[in-house]
Amino acid sequence: MTGETEQTVTGGTEQAAVAEALGYEQARDELIEVVRRLEAGGTTLEESLALWERGEELAKVCRRWLEGARARLDAALAEEADDAEAEDAGEGE
């Protein structure tokens, strides 16, 4: 690997770790900014690729947050349904 490639790989790993530490709103806001910059154009190919890679990382962070929220909601709804079934079973006795 060349020094430049190693730096990109290491930098990408560090960026991914930083992205993972972001909250949903922070990741979403940064993703919006990345998309805005890409749509505006005027960046070099290398800059555009870096922005795209960052956007992919941020999208993954957002997706994980949303999947976690969905799992929590599903668990809460399942618990509520179980409680309602237990109440109904108790009234029938």
PDB file of N, CA, C and O in Angstrom, chain B, residues numbered from 101:
ATOM      1  N   MET B 101       0.832  -1.181   0.000  1.00  0.00           N
ATOM      2  CA  MET B 101       0.000   0.000   0.000  1.00  0.00           C
ATOM      3  C   MET B 101       0.875   1.242   0.000  1.00  0.00           C
ATOM      4  O   MET B 101       1.925   1.272   0.642  1.00  0.00           O
ATOM      5  N   THR B 102       0.442   2.260  -0.718  1.00  0.00           N
ATOM      6  CA  THR B 102       1.206   3.502  -0.698  1.00  0.00           C
ATOM      7  C   THR B 102       0.825   4.287   0.536  1.00  0.00           C
ATOM      8  O   THR B 102      -0.188   4.008   1.178  1.00  0.00           O
ATOM      9  N   GLY B 103       1.640   5.267   0.862  1.00  0.00           N
ATOM     10  CA  GLY B 103       1.354   6.103   2.022  1.00  0.00           C
ATOM     11  C   GLY B 103       0.017   6.807   1.904  1.00  0.00           C
ATOM     12  O   GLY B 103      -0.710   6.960   2.885  1.00  0.00           O
ATOM     13  N   GLU B 104      -0.302   7.241   0.668  1.00  0.00           N
ATOM     14  CA  GLU B 104      -1.568   7.935   0.449  1.00  0.00           C
ATOM     15  C   GLU B 104      -2.745   7.004   0.673  1.00  0.00           C
ATOM     16  O   GLU B 104      -3.736   7.400   1.287  1.00  0.00           O
ATOM     17  N   THR B 105      -2.655   5.771   0.184  1.00  0.00           N
ATOM     18  CA  THR B 105      -3.731   4.804   0.360  1.00  0.00           C
ATOM     19  C   THR B 105      -3.895   4.457   1.834  1.00  0.00           C
ATOM     20  O   THR B 105      -5.018   4.381   2.331  1.00  0.00           O
ATOM     21  N   GLU B 106      -2.788   4.247   2.534  1.00  0.00           N
ATOM     22  CA  GLU B 106      -2.865   3.949   3.963  1.00  0.00           C
ATOM     23  C   GLU B 106      -3.537   5.078   4.710  1.00  0.00           C
ATOM     24  O   GLU B 106      -4.361   4.847   5.595  1.00  0.00           O
ATOM     25  N   GLN B 107      -3.180   6.309   4.350  1.00  0.00           N
ATOM     26  CA  GLN B 107      -3.770   7.457   5.024  1.00  0.00           C
ATOM     27  C   GLN B 107      -5.275   7.489   4.777  1.00  0.00           C
ATOM     28  O   GLN B 107      -6.040   7.775   5.698  1.00  0.00           O
ATOM     29  N   THR B 108      -5.714   7.201   3.553  1.00  0.00           N
ATOM     30  CA  THR B 108      -7.131   7.199   3.228  1.00  0.00           C
ATOM     31  C   THR B 108      -7.854   6.112   4.005  1.00  0.00           C
ATOM     32  O   THR B 108      -8.929   6.356   4.554  1.00  0.00           O
ATOM     33  N   VAL B 109      -7.282   4.916   4.060  1.00  0.00           N
ATOM     34  CA  VAL B 109      -7.906   3.818   4.790  1.00  0.00           C
ATOM     35  C   VAL B 109      -7.991   4.144   6.273  1.00  0.00           C
ATOM     36  O   VAL B 109      -9.042   3.972   6.891  1.00  0.00           O
ATOM     37  N   THR B 110      -6.890   4.613   6.843  1.00  0.00           N
ATOM     38  CA  THR B 110      -6.878   4.965   8.263  1.00  0.00           C
ATOM     39  C   THR B 110      -7.838   6.110   8.529  1.00  0.00           C
ATOM     40  O   THR B 110      -8.594   6.073   9.500  1.00  0.00           O
ATOM     41  N   GLY B 111      -7.816   7.135   7.670  1.00  0.00           N
ATOM     42  CA  GLY B 111      -8.710   8.270   7.832  1.00  0.00           C
ATOM     43  C   GLY B 111     -10.162   7.844   7.749  1.00  0.00           C
ATOM     44  O   GLY B 111     -11.007   8.342   8.493  1.00  0.00           O
ATOM     45  N   GLY B 112     -10.452   6.917   6.840  1.00  0.00           N
ATOM     46  CA  GLY B 112     -11.810   6.417   6.700  1.00  0.00           C
ATOM     47  C   GLY B 112     -12.265   5.681   7.939  1.00  0.00           C
ATOM     48  O   GLY B 112     -13.409   5.833   8.366  1.00  0.00           O
ATOM     49  N   THR B 113     -11.384   4.886   8.522  1.00  0.00           N
ATOM     50  CA  THR B 113     -11.707   4.157   9.748  1.00  0.00           C
ATOM     51  C   THR B 113     -11.950   5.128  10.896  1.00  0.00           C
ATOM     52  O   THR B 113     -12.887   4.956  11.675  1.00  0.00           O
ATOM     53  N   GLU B 114     -11.114   6.133  10.995  1.00  0.00           N
ATOM     54  CA  GLU B 114     -11.289   7.140  12.049  1.00  0.00           C
ATOM     55  C   GLU B 114     -12.593   7.901  11.841  1.00  0.00           C
ATOM     56  O   GLU B 114     -13.322   8.161  12.799  1.00  0.00           O
ATOM     57  N   GLN B 115     -12.890   8.259  10.591  1.00  0.00           N
ATOM     58  CA  GLN B 115     -14.133   8.974  10.311  1.00  0.00           C
ATOM     59  C   GLN B 115     -15.338   8.121  10.665  1.00  0.00           C
ATOM     60  O   GLN B 115     -16.320   8.631  11.206  1.00  0.00           O
ATOM     61  N   ALA B 116     -15.279   6.830  10.369  1.00  0.00           N
ATOM     62  CA  ALA B 116     -16.392   5.935  10.689  1.00  0.00           C
ATOM     63  C   ALA B 116     -16.596   5.875  12.194  1.00  0.00           C
ATOM     64  O   ALA B 116     -17.735   5.879  12.663  1.00  0.00           O
ATOM     65  N   ALA B 117     -15.513   5.821  12.958  1.00  0.00           N
ATOM     66  CA  ALA B 117     -15.622   5.785  14.416  1.00  0.00           C
ATOM     67  C   ALA B 117     -16.234   7.078  14.943  1.00  0.00           C
ATOM     68  O   ALA B 117     -17.057   7.053  15.859  1.00  0.00           O
ATOM     69  N   VAL B 118     -15.837   8.192  14.370  1.00  0.00           N
ATOM     70  CA  VAL B 118     -16.401   9.477  14.780  1.00  0.00           C
ATOM     71  C   VAL B 118     -17.879   9.530  14.415  1.00  0.00           C
ATOM     72  O   VAL B 118     -18.698  10.001  15.204  1.00  0.00           O
ATOM     73  N   ALA B 119     -18.223   9.048  13.225  1.00  0.00           N
ATOM     74  CA  ALA B 119     -19.621   9.054  12.789  1.00  0.00           C
ATOM     75  C   ALA B 119     -20.478   8.214  13.725  1.00  0.00           C
ATOM     76  O   ALA B 119     -21.606   8.594  14.038  1.00  0.00           O
ATOM     77  N   GLU B 120     -19.957   7.078  14.175  1.00  0.00           N
ATOM     78  CA  GLU B 120     -20.706   6.203  15.079  1.00  0.00           C
ATOM     79  C   GLU B 120     -21.040   6.903  16.392  1.00  0.00           C
ATOM     80  O   GLU B 120     -22.046   6.580  17.023  1.00  0.00           O
ATOM     81  N   ALA B 121     -20.211   7.856  16.811  1.00  0.00           N
ATOM     82  CA  ALA B 121     -20.422   8.546  18.075  1.00  0.00           C
ATOM     83  C   ALA B 121     -21.476   9.644  17.965  1.00  0.00           C
ATOM     84  O   ALA B 121     -21.899  10.197  18.980  1.00  0.00           O
ATOM     85  N   LEU B 122     -21.904   9.966  16.744  1.00  0.00           N
ATOM     86  CA  LEU B 122     -22.879  11.028  16.545  1.00  0.00           C
ATOM     87  C   LEU B 122     -24.273  10.575  16.936  1.00  0.00           C
ATOM     88  O   LEU B 122     -24.630   9.406  16.794  1.00  0.00           O
ATOM     89  N   GLY B 123     -25.046  11.516  17.426  1.00  0.00           N
ATOM     90  CA  GLY B 123     -26.458  11.259  17.646  1.00  0.00           C
ATOM     91  C   GLY B 123     -27.188  11.318  16.320  1.00  0.00           C
ATOM     92  O   GLY B 123     -26.625  11.741  15.310  1.00  0.00           O
ATOM     93  N   TYR B 124     -28.438  10.895  16.324  1.00  0.00           N
ATOM     94  CA  TYR B 124     -29.210  10.863  15.084  1.00  0.00           C
ATOM     95  C   TYR B 124     -29.311  12.244  14.444  1.00  0.00           C
ATOM     96  O   TYR B 124     -29.049  12.399  13.251  1.00  0.00           O
ATOM     97  N   GLU B 125     -29.692  13.248  15.239  1.00  0.00           N
ATOM     98  CA  GLU B 125     -29.893  14.579  14.687  1.00  0.00           C
ATOM     99  C   GLU B 125     -28.598  15.161  14.126  1.00  0.00           C
ATOM    100  O   GLU B 125     -28.609  15.816  13.084  1.00  0.00           O
ATOM    101  N   GLN B 126     -27.491  14.924  14.813  1.00  0.00           N
ATOM    102  CA  GLN B 126     -26.202  15.420  14.323  1.00  0.00           C
ATOM    103  C   GLN B 126     -25.838  14.762  12.997  1.00  0.00           C
ATOM    104  O   GLN B 126     -25.420  15.438  12.057  1.00  0.00           O
ATOM    105  N   ALA B 127     -25.998  13.451  12.924  1.00  0.00           N
ATOM    106  CA  ALA B 127     -25.673  12.720  11.696  1.00  0.00           C
ATOM    107  C   ALA B 127     -26.585  13.160  10.561  1.00  0.00           C
ATOM    108  O   ALA B 127     -26.128  13.351   9.434  1.00  0.00           O
ATOM    109  N   ARG B 128     -27.864  13.322  10.850  1.00  0.00           N
ATOM    110  CA  ARG B 128     -28.822  13.746   9.829  1.00  0.00           C
ATOM    111  C   ARG B 128     -28.484  15.140   9.303  1.00  0.00           C
ATOM    112  O   ARG B 128     -28.494  15.371   8.094  1.00  0.00           O
ATOM    113  N   ASP B 129     -28.186  16.064  10.209  1.00  0.00           N
ATOM    114  CA  ASP B 129     -27.857  17.424   9.790  1.00  0.00           C
ATOM    115  C   ASP B 129     -26.588  17.461   8.951  1.00  0.00           C
ATOM    116  O   ASP B 129     -26.522  18.176   7.951  1.00  0.00           O
ATOM    117  N   GLU B 130     -25.577  16.688   9.356  1.00  0.00           N
ATOM    118  CA  GLU B 130     -24.348  16.646   8.572  1.00  0.00           C
ATOM    119  C   GLU B 130     -24.597  15.999   7.209  1.00  0.00           C
ATOM    120  O   GLU B 130     -24.038  16.434   6.203  1.00  0.00           O
ATOM    121  N   LEU B 131     -25.432  14.964   7.176  1.00  0.00           N
ATOM    122  CA  LEU B 131     -25.770  14.310   5.914  1.00  0.00           C
ATOM    123  C   LEU B 131     -26.476  15.290   4.974  1.00  0.00           C
ATOM    124  O   LEU B 131     -26.200  15.307   3.774  1.00  0.00           O
ATOM    125  N   ILE B 132     -27.366  16.087   5.504  1.00  0.00           N
ATOM    126  CA  ILE B 132     -28.050  17.103   4.693  1.00  0.00           C
ATOM    127  C   ILE B 132     -27.033  18.060   4.088  1.00  0.00           C
ATOM    128  O   ILE B 132     -27.137  18.421   2.915  1.00  0.00           O
ATOM    129  N   GLU B 133     -26.057  18.470   4.876  1.00  0.00           N
ATOM    130  CA  GLU B 133     -25.021  19.377   4.386  1.00  0.00           C
ATOM    131  C   GLU B 133     -24.165  18.715   3.309  1.00  0.00           C
ATOM    132  O   GLU B 133     -23.815  19.352   2.316  1.00  0.00           O
ATOM    133  N   VAL B 134     -23.831  17.449   3.500  1.00  0.00           N
ATOM    134  CA  VAL B 134     -23.044  16.716   2.506  1.00  0.00           C
ATOM    135  C   VAL B 134     -23.806  16.649   1.188  1.00  0.00           C
ATOM    136  O   VAL B 134     -23.235  16.903   0.127  1.00  0.00           O
ATOM    137  N   VAL B 135     -25.080  16.312   1.247  1.00  0.00           N
ATOM    138  CA  VAL B 135     -25.894  16.224   0.035  1.00  0.00           C
ATOM    139  C   VAL B 135     -25.976  17.598  -0.636  1.00  0.00           C
ATOM    140  O   VAL B 135     -25.862  17.698  -1.858  1.00  0.00           O
ATOM    141  N   ARG B 136     -26.172  18.641   0.149  1.00  0.00           N
ATOM    142  CA  ARG B 136     -26.244  19.992  -0.409  1.00  0.00           C
ATOM    143  C   ARG B 136     -24.969  20.335  -1.168  1.00  0.00           C
ATOM    144  O   ARG B 136     -25.018  20.876  -2.273  1.00  0.00           O
ATOM    145  N   ARG B 137     -23.821  20.012  -0.561  1.00  0.00           N
ATOM    146  CA  ARG B 137     -22.538  20.312  -1.204  1.00  0.00           C
ATOM    147  C   ARG B 137     -22.353  19.499  -2.482  1.00  0.00           C
ATOM    148  O   ARG B 137     -21.844  20.014  -3.477  1.00  0.00           O
ATOM    149  N   LEU B 138     -22.762  18.239  -2.461  1.00  0.00           N
ATOM    150  CA  LEU B 138     -22.644  17.413  -3.662  1.00  0.00           C
ATOM    151  C   LEU B 138     -23.557  17.934  -4.774  1.00  0.00           C
ATOM    152  O   LEU B 138     -23.157  17.991  -5.937  1.00  0.00           O
ATOM    153  N   GLU B 139     -24.772  18.308  -4.414  1.00  0.00           N
ATOM    154  CA  GLU B 139     -25.713  18.805  -5.416  1.00  0.00           C
ATOM    155  C   GLU B 139     -25.275  20.147  -5.985  1.00  0.00           C
ATOM    156  O   GLU B 139     -25.548  20.446  -7.148  1.00  0.00           O
ATOM    157  N   ALA B 140     -24.599  20.960  -5.177  1.00  0.00           N
ATOM    158  CA  ALA B 140     -24.152  22.275  -5.628  1.00  0.00           C
ATOM    159  C   ALA B 140     -23.038  22.154  -6.662  1.00  0.00           C
ATOM    160  O   ALA B 140     -22.863  23.037  -7.502  1.00  0.00           O
ATOM    161  N   GLY B 141     -22.284  21.054  -6.597  1.00  0.00           N
ATOM    162  CA  GLY B 141     -21.187  20.859  -7.540  1.00  0.00           C
ATOM    163  C   GLY B 141     -20.016  21.768  -7.204  1.00  0.00           C
ATOM    164  O   GLY B 141     -19.933  22.325  -6.110  1.00  0.00           O
ATOM    165  N   GLY B 142     -19.116  21.906  -8.164  1.00  0.00           N
ATOM    166  CA  GLY B 142     -17.970  22.777  -7.962  1.00  0.00           C
ATOM    167  C   GLY B 142     -16.850  22.156  -7.152  1.00  0.00           C
ATOM    168  O   GLY B 142     -15.890  22.840  -6.798  1.00  0.00           O
ATOM    169  N   THR B 143     -16.959  20.863  -6.852  1.00  0.00           N
ATOM    170  CA  THR B 143     -15.892  20.197  -6.107  1.00  0.00           C
ATOM    171  C   THR B 143     -15.106  19.306  -7.061  1.00  0.00           C
ATOM    172  O   THR B 143     -15.602  18.902  -8.113  1.00  0.00           O
ATOM    173  N   THR B 144     -13.896  19.015  -6.679  1.00  0.00           N
ATOM    174  CA  THR B 144     -13.074  18.122  -7.494  1.00  0.00           C
ATOM    175  C   THR B 144     -13.608  16.698  -7.356  1.00  0.00           C
ATOM    176  O   THR B 144     -14.427  16.410  -6.483  1.00  0.00           O
ATOM    177  N   LEU B 145     -13.141  15.832  -8.214  1.00  0.00           N
ATOM    178  CA  LEU B 145     -13.540  14.433  -8.136  1.00  0.00           C
ATOM    179  C   LEU B 145     -13.160  13.850  -6.779  1.00  0.00           C
ATOM    180  O   LEU B 145     -13.959  13.149  -6.158  1.00  0.00           O
ATOM    181  N   GLU B 146     -11.964  14.132  -6.324  1.00  0.00           N
ATOM    182  CA  GLU B 146     -11.499  13.605  -5.031  1.00  0.00           C
ATOM    183  C   GLU B 146     -12.373  14.127  -3.885  1.00  0.00           C
ATOM    184  O   GLU B 146     -12.740  13.372  -2.985  1.00  0.00           O
ATOM    185  N   GLU B 147     -12.700  15.414  -3.925  1.00  0.00           N
ATOM    186  CA  GLU B 147     -13.567  15.986  -2.886  1.00  0.00           C
ATOM    187  C   GLU B 147     -14.960  15.371  -2.941  1.00  0.00           C
ATOM    188  O   GLU B 147     -15.561  15.075  -1.908  1.00  0.00           O
ATOM    189  N   SER B 148     -15.466  15.184  -4.157  1.00  0.00           N
ATOM    190  CA  SER B 148     -16.790  14.579  -4.313  1.00  0.00           C
ATOM    191  C   SER B 148     -16.817  13.157  -3.779  1.00  0.00           C
ATOM    192  O   SER B 148     -17.778  12.757  -3.123  1.00  0.00           O
ATOM    193  N   LEU B 149     -15.772  12.395  -4.053  1.00  0.00           N
ATOM    194  CA  LEU B 149     -15.697  11.027  -3.529  1.00  0.00           C
ATOM    195  C   LEU B 149     -15.638  11.017  -2.012  1.00  0.00           C
ATOM    196  O   LEU B 149     -16.296  10.200  -1.366  1.00  0.00           O
ATOM    197  N   ALA B 150     -14.857  11.918  -1.445  1.00  0.00           N
ATOM    198  CA  ALA B 150     -14.758  12.004   0.019  1.00  0.00           C
ATOM    199  C   ALA B 150     -16.106  12.375   0.619  1.00  0.00           C
ATOM    200  O   ALA B 150     -16.508  11.816   1.640  1.00  0.00           O
ATOM    201  N   LEU B 151     -16.805  13.312  -0.006  1.00  0.00           N
ATOM    202  CA  LEU B 151     -18.135  13.690   0.483  1.00  0.00           C
ATOM    203  C   LEU B 151     -19.106  12.522   0.375  1.00  0.00           C
ATOM    204  O   LEU B 151     -19.882  12.270   1.297  1.00  0.00           O
ATOM    205  N   TRP B 152     -19.066  11.813  -0.737  1.00  0.00           N
ATOM    206  CA  TRP B 152     -19.951  10.670  -0.921  1.00  0.00           C
ATOM    207  C   TRP B 152     -19.686   9.607   0.146  1.00  0.00           C
ATOM    208  O   TRP B 152     -20.622   9.062   0.731  1.00  0.00           O
ATOM    209  N   GLU B 153     -18.397   9.312   0.400  1.00  0.00           N
ATOM    210  CA  GLU B 153     -18.051   8.320   1.421  1.00  0.00           C
ATOM    211  C   GLU B 153     -18.542   8.755   2.790  1.00  0.00           C
ATOM    212  O   GLU B 153     -19.056   7.941   3.557  1.00  0.00           O
ATOM    213  N   ARG B 154     -18.388  10.030   3.097  1.00  0.00           N
ATOM    214  CA  ARG B 154     -18.867  10.545   4.382  1.00  0.00           C
ATOM    215  C   ARG B 154     -20.387  10.425   4.448  1.00  0.00           C
ATOM    216  O   ARG B 154     -20.942  10.053   5.482  1.00  0.00           O
ATOM    217  N   GLY B 155     -21.047  10.737   3.353  1.00  0.00           N
ATOM    218  CA  GLY B 155     -22.501  10.612   3.314  1.00  0.00           C
ATOM    219  C   GLY B 155     -22.962   9.186   3.554  1.00  0.00           C
ATOM    220  O   GLY B 155     -23.950   8.957   4.251  1.00  0.00           O
ATOM    221  N   GLU B 156     -22.248   8.223   2.977  1.00  0.00           N
ATOM    222  CA  GLU B 156     -22.582   6.814   3.201  1.00  0.00           C
ATOM    223  C   GLU B 156     -22.447   6.451   4.679  1.00  0.00           C
ATOM    224  O   GLU B 156     -23.303   5.763   5.234  1.00  0.00           O
ATOM    225  N   GLU B 157     -21.371   6.913   5.311  1.00  0.00           N
ATOM    226  CA  GLU B 157     -21.166   6.640   6.744  1.00  0.00           C
ATOM    227  C   GLU B 157     -22.284   7.258   7.573  1.00  0.00           C
ATOM    228  O   GLU B 157     -22.820   6.622   8.481  1.00  0.00           O
ATOM    229  N   LEU B 158     -22.628   8.490   7.259  1.00  0.00           N
ATOM    230  CA  LEU B 158     -23.678   9.181   8.005  1.00  0.00           C
ATOM    231  C   LEU B 158     -25.029   8.510   7.795  1.00  0.00           C
ATOM    232  O   LEU B 158     -25.816   8.402   8.735  1.00  0.00           O
ATOM    233  N   ALA B 159     -25.308   8.060   6.583  1.00  0.00           N
ATOM    234  CA  ALA B 159     -26.563   7.361   6.303  1.00  0.00           C
ATOM    235  C   ALA B 159     -26.652   6.071   7.131  1.00  0.00           C
ATOM    236  O   ALA B 159     -27.721   5.728   7.637  1.00  0.00           O
ATOM    237  N   LYS B 160     -25.529   5.363   7.265  1.00  0.00           N
ATOM    238  CA  LYS B 160     -25.514   4.137   8.078  1.00  0.00           C
ATOM    239  C   LYS B 160     -25.812   4.456   9.530  1.00  0.00           C
ATOM    240  O   LYS B 160     -26.557   3.730  10.189  1.00  0.00           O
ATOM    241  N   VAL B 161     -25.231   5.543  10.033  1.00  0.00           N
ATOM    242  CA  VAL B 161     -25.482   5.949  11.424  1.00  0.00           C
ATOM    243  C   VAL B 161     -26.967   6.251  11.613  1.00  0.00           C
ATOM    244  O   VAL B 161     -27.582   5.795  12.577  1.00  0.00           O
ATOM    245  N   CYS B 162     -27.534   7.020  10.692  1.00  0.00           N
ATOM    246  CA  CYS B 162     -28.959   7.352  10.782  1.00  0.00           C
ATOM    247  C   CYS B 162     -29.816   6.088  10.732  1.00  0.00           C
ATOM    248  O   CYS B 162     -30.763   5.941  11.504  1.00  0.00           O
ATOM    249  N   ARG B 163     -29.479   5.186   9.824  1.00  0.00           N
ATOM    250  CA  ARG B 163     -30.232   3.944   9.685  1.00  0.00           C
ATOM    251  C   ARG B 163     -30.181   3.131  10.981  1.00  0.00           C
ATOM    252  O   ARG B 163     -31.193   2.581  11.415  1.00  0.00           O
ATOM    253  N   ARG B 164     -28.992   3.059  11.598  1.00  0.00           N
ATOM    254  CA  ARG B 164     -28.880   2.302  12.866  1.00  0.00           C
ATOM    255  C   ARG B 164     -29.732   2.930  13.965  1.00  0.00           C
ATOM    256  O   ARG B 164     -30.401   2.223  14.718  1.00  0.00           O
ATOM    257  N   TRP B 165     -29.705   4.263  14.055  1.00  0.00           N
ATOM    258  CA  TRP B 165     -30.529   4.942  15.055  1.00  0.00           C
ATOM    259  C   TRP B 165     -32.006   4.647  14.811  1.00  0.00           C
ATOM    260  O   TRP B 165     -32.744   4.350  15.750  1.00  0.00           O
ATOM    261  N   LEU B 166     -32.437   4.728  13.552  1.00  0.00           N
ATOM    262  CA  LEU B 166     -33.841   4.492  13.235  1.00  0.00           C
ATOM    263  C   LEU B 166     -34.234   3.041  13.475  1.00  0.00           C
ATOM    264  O   LEU B 166     -35.337   2.774  13.951  1.00  0.00           O
ATOM    265  N   GLU B 167     -33.349   2.100  13.155  1.00  0.00           N
ATOM    266  CA  GLU B 167     -33.632   0.685  13.426  1.00  0.00           C
ATOM    267  C   GLU B 167     -33.732   0.435  14.926  1.00  0.00           C
ATOM    268  O   GLU B 167     -34.574  -0.343  15.376  1.00  0.00           O
ATOM    269  N   GLY B 168     -32.875   1.092  15.697  1.00  0.00           N
ATOM    270  CA  GLY B 168     -32.934   0.965  17.153  1.00  0.00           C
ATOM    271  C   GLY B 168     -34.228   1.537  17.713  1.00  0.00           C
ATOM    272  O   GLY B 168     -34.837   0.961  18.615  1.00  0.00           O
ATOM    273  N   ALA B 169     -34.639   2.670  17.173  1.00  0.00           N
ATOM    274  CA  ALA B 169     -35.895   3.284  17.621  1.00  0.00           C
ATOM    275  C   ALA B 169     -37.071   2.377  17.277  1.00  0.00           C
ATOM    276  O   ALA B 169     -37.987   2.204  18.082  1.00  0.00           O
ATOM    277  N   ARG B 170     -37.041   1.795  16.072  1.00  0.00           N
ATOM    278  CA  ARG B 170     -38.116   0.888  15.661  1.00  0.00           C
ATOM    279  C   ARG B 170     -38.177  -0.337  16.588  1.00  0.00           C
ATOM    280  O   ARG B 170     -39.261  -0.779  16.967  1.00  0.00           O
ATOM    281  N   ALA B 171     -37.023  -0.872  16.942  1.00  0.00           N
ATOM    282  CA  ALA B 171     -36.983  -2.034  17.830  1.00  0.00           C
ATOM    283  C   ALA B 171     -37.557  -1.683  19.203  1.00  0.00           C
ATOM    284  O   ALA B 171     -38.288  -2.479  19.793  1.00  0.00           O
ATOM    285  N   ARG B 172     -37.232  -0.508  19.704  1.00  0.00           N
ATOM    286  CA  ARG B 172     -37.770  -0.073  21.001  1.00  0.00           C
ATOM    287  C   ARG B 172     -39.285   0.088  20.942  1.00  0.00           C
ATOM    288  O   ARG B 172     -39.997  -0.314  21.862  1.00  0.00           O
ATOM    289  N   LEU B 173     -39.775   0.684  19.844  1.00  0.00           N
ATOM    290  CA  LEU B 173     -41.223   0.841  19.690  1.00  0.00           C
ATOM    291  C   LEU B 173     -41.920  -0.510  19.589  1.00  0.00           C
ATOM    292  O   LEU B 173     -42.956  -0.735  20.215  1.00  0.00           O
ATOM    293  N   ASP B 174     -41.342  -1.402  18.799  1.00  0.00           N
ATOM    294  CA  ASP B 174     -41.930  -2.735  18.659  1.00  0.00           C
ATOM    295  C   ASP B 174     -41.973  -3.451  19.996  1.00  0.00           C
ATOM    296  O   ASP B 174     -42.965  -4.103  20.320  1.00  0.00           O
ATOM    297  N   ALA B 175     -40.903  -3.337  20.776  1.00  0.00           N
ATOM    298  CA  ALA B 175     -40.856  -3.986  22.087  1.00  0.00           C
ATOM    299  C   ALA B 175     -41.911  -3.387  23.023  1.00  0.00           C
ATOM    300  O   ALA B 175     -42.582  -4.117  23.753  1.00  0.00           O
ATOM    301  N   ALA B 176     -42.052  -2.071  23.000  1.00  0.00           N
ATOM    302  CA  ALA B 176     -43.040  -1.414  23.858  1.00  0.00           C
ATOM    303  C   ALA B 176     -44.461  -1.815  23.453  1.00  0.00           C
ATOM    304  O   ALA B 176     -45.306  -2.072  24.311  1.00  0.00           O
ATOM    305  N   LEU B 177     -44.719  -1.865  22.147  1.00  0.00           N
ATOM    306  CA  LEU B 177     -46.044  -2.264  21.676  1.00  0.00           C
ATOM    307  C   LEU B 177     -46.346  -3.723  22.003  1.00  0.00           C
ATOM    308  O   LEU B 177     -47.478  -4.061  22.347  1.00  0.00           O
ATOM    309  N   ALA B 178     -45.344  -4.584  21.899  1.00  0.00           N
ATOM    310  CA  ALA B 178     -45.529  -6.002  22.232  1.00  0.00           C
ATOM    311  C   ALA B 178     -45.814  -6.155  23.719  1.00  0.00           C
ATOM    312  O   ALA B 178     -46.661  -6.958  24.110  1.00  0.00           O
ATOM    313  N   GLU B 179     -45.117  -5.395  24.544  1.00  0.00           N
ATOM    314  CA  GLU B 179     -45.335  -5.452  26.000  1.00  0.00           C
ATOM    315  C   GLU B 179     -46.739  -4.965  26.337  1.00  0.00           C
ATOM    316  O   GLU B 179     -47.422  -5.542  27.182  1.00  0.00           O
ATOM    317  N   GLU B 180     -47.156  -3.902  25.670  1.00  0.00           N
ATOM    318  CA  GLU B 180     -48.503  -3.365  25.891  1.00  0.00           C
ATOM    319  C   GLU B 180     -49.560  -4.394  25.494  1.00  0.00           C
ATOM    320  O   GLU B 180     -50.556  -4.565  26.196  1.00  0.00           O
ATOM    321  N   ALA B 181     -49.343  -5.074  24.376  1.00  0.00           N
ATOM    322  CA  ALA B 181     -50.288  -6.097  23.919  1.00  0.00           C
ATOM    323  C   ALA B 181     -50.322  -7.268  24.901  1.00  0.00           C
ATOM    324  O   ALA B 181     -51.389  -7.808  25.190  1.00  0.00           O
ATOM    325  N   ASP B 182     -49.156  -7.657  25.410  1.00  0.00           N
ATOM    326  CA  ASP B 182     -49.102  -8.751  26.388  1.00  0.00           C
ATOM    327  C   ASP B 182     -49.847  -8.372  27.667  1.00  0.00           C
ATOM    328  O   ASP B 182     -50.566  -9.190  28.241  1.00  0.00           O
ATOM    329  N   ASP B 183     -49.670  -7.123  28.109  1.00  0.00           N
ATOM    330  CA  ASP B 183     -50.373  -6.654  29.307  1.00  0.00           C
ATOM    331  C   ASP B 183     -51.887  -6.660  29.095  1.00  0.00           C
ATOM    332  O   ASP B 183     -52.640  -7.042  29.990  1.00  0.00           O
ATOM    333  N   ALA B 184     -52.327  -6.237  27.916  1.00  0.00           N
ATOM    334  CA  ALA B 184     -53.759  -6.211  27.616  1.00  0.00           C
ATOM    335  C   ALA B 184     -54.319  -7.625  27.579  1.00  0.00           C
ATOM    336  O   ALA B 184     -55.420  -7.859  28.076  1.00  0.00           O
ATOM    337  N   GLU B 185     -53.583  -8.576  27.000  1.00  0.00           N
ATOM    338  CA  GLU B 185     -54.023  -9.969  26.948  1.00  0.00           C
ATOM    339  C   GLU B 185     -54.108 -10.542  28.365  1.00  0.00           C
ATOM    340  O   GLU B 185     -55.041 -11.278  28.685  1.00  0.00           O
ATOM    341  N   ALA B 186     -53.140 -10.203  29.203  1.00  0.00           N
ATOM    342  CA  ALA B 186     -53.149 -10.712  30.582  1.00  0.00           C
ATOM    343  C   ALA B 186     -54.358 -10.154  31.344  1.00  0.00           C
ATOM    344  O   ALA B 186     -54.983 -10.872  32.125  1.00  0.00           O
ATOM    345  N   GLU B 187     -54.682  -8.897  31.124  1.00  0.00           N
ATOM    346  CA  GLU B 187     -55.855  -8.295  31.770  1.00  0.00           C
ATOM    347  C   GLU B 187     -57.137  -8.978  31.303  1.00  0.00           C
ATOM    348  O   GLU B 187     -58.017  -9.293  32.104  1.00  0.00           O
ATOM    349  N   ASP B 188     -57.228  -9.201  29.989  1.00  0.00           N
ATOM    350  CA  ASP B 188     -58.413  -9.864  29.437  1.00  0.00           C
ATOM    351  C   ASP B 188     -58.556 -11.271  29.982  1.00  0.00           C
ATOM    352  O   ASP B 188     -59.665 -11.705  30.292  1.00  0.00           O
ATOM    353  N   ALA B 189     -57.452 -11.985  30.103  1.00  0.00           N
ATOM    354  CA  ALA B 189     -57.487 -13.353  30.633  1.00  0.00           C
ATOM    355  C   ALA B 189     -57.892 -13.336  32.108  1.00  0.00           C
ATOM    356  O   ALA B 189     -58.600 -14.231  32.569  1.00  0.00           O
ATOM    357  N   GLY B 190     -57.450 -12.335  32.834  1.00  0.00           N
ATOM    358  CA  GLY B 190     -57.794 -12.228  34.262  1.00  0.00           C
ATOM    359  C   GLY B 190     -59.239 -11.905  34.476  1.00  0.00           C
ATOM    360  O   GLY B 190     -59.810 -12.341  35.475  1.00  0.00           O
ATOM    361  N   GLU B 191     -59.868 -11.161  33.590  1.00  0.00           N
ATOM    362  CA  GLU B 191     -61.273 -10.791  33.724  1.00  0.00           C
ATOM    363  C   GLU B 191     -62.185 -11.967  33.374  1.00  0.00           C
ATOM    364  O   GLU B 191     -63.311 -12.052  33.864  1.00  0.00           O
ATOM    365  N   GLY B 192     -61.702 -12.863  32.534  1.00  0.00           N
ATOM    366  CA  GLY B 192     -62.534 -13.995  32.094  1.00  0.00           C
ATOM    367  C   GLY B 192     -62.639 -15.086  33.140  1.00  0.00           C
ATOM    368  O   GLY B 192     -63.472 -15.982  33.007  1.00  0.00           O
ATOM    369  N   GLU B 193     -61.838 -15.037  34.154  1.00  0.00           N
ATOM    370  CA  GLU B 193     -61.837 -16.104  35.177  1.00  0.00           C
ATOM    371  C   GLU B 193     -62.859 -15.880  36.229  1.00  0.00           C
ATOM    372  O   GLU B 193     -62.981 -16.685  37.153  1.00  0.00           O
TER     373      GLU B 193
END
